[in-house]
């Protein structure tokens, strides 16, 4: 379930390094926009919580969640995609319901 690439936009204060302050039509400072490339991860709530727990267990420089968008959606760093695909495959296999196998023979409780 990793899907489409997506961009995150967030407002940012005026240019800090040059000291220049861009102005809008009315003379007020304009907000700068920062774009980040990411991968949109959509899944059920337990899967999302598992991904958040993986993210929290990492050191700050290795965290991969960019934004928690809603109850079923995360924006993650593109370089984490392969790592998460592997981890999520194991998570799904471990937590997927497997109905009991039915035997083709007679049960022990049958009377003759």
MONORBEL-V972980 format. One record per backbone hydrogen bond with DSSP energy under -1.0 kcal/mol. CO is the residue of the C=O (numbers start at 0). NH is the residue of the N-H. If there is no record, write none. Layout:
co->CO nh->NH
co->CO nh->NH
//
This chain:
co->0 nh->41
co->3 nh->39
co->5 nh->37
co->7 nh->35
co->9 nh->33
co->11 nh->31
co->21 nh->29
co->23 nh->26
co->27 nh->23
co->31 nh->11
co->33 nh->9
co->35 nh->7
co->37 nh->5
co->38 nh->75
co->39 nh->2
co->40 nh->73
co->43 nh->47
co->44 nh->48
co->45 nh->49
co->46 nh->50
co->47 nh->51
co->48 nh->52
co->49 nh->53
co->50 nh->54
co->51 nh->55
co->52 nh->56
co->54 nh->57
co->58 nh->61
co->63 nh->76
co->66 nh->74
co->71 nh->42
co->72 nh->68
co->72 nh->69
co->73 nh->40
co->74 nh->65
co->74 nh->66
co->75 nh->38
co->76 nh->79
co->77 nh->80
co->79 nh->83
co->80 nh->84
co->81 nh->85
co->82 nh->86
co->83 nh->87
co->84 nh->88
co->85 nh->89
co->86 nh->90
co->87 nh->91
co->88 nh->92
co->89 nh->93
co->90 nh->94
co->91 nh->95
co->106 nh->109
//
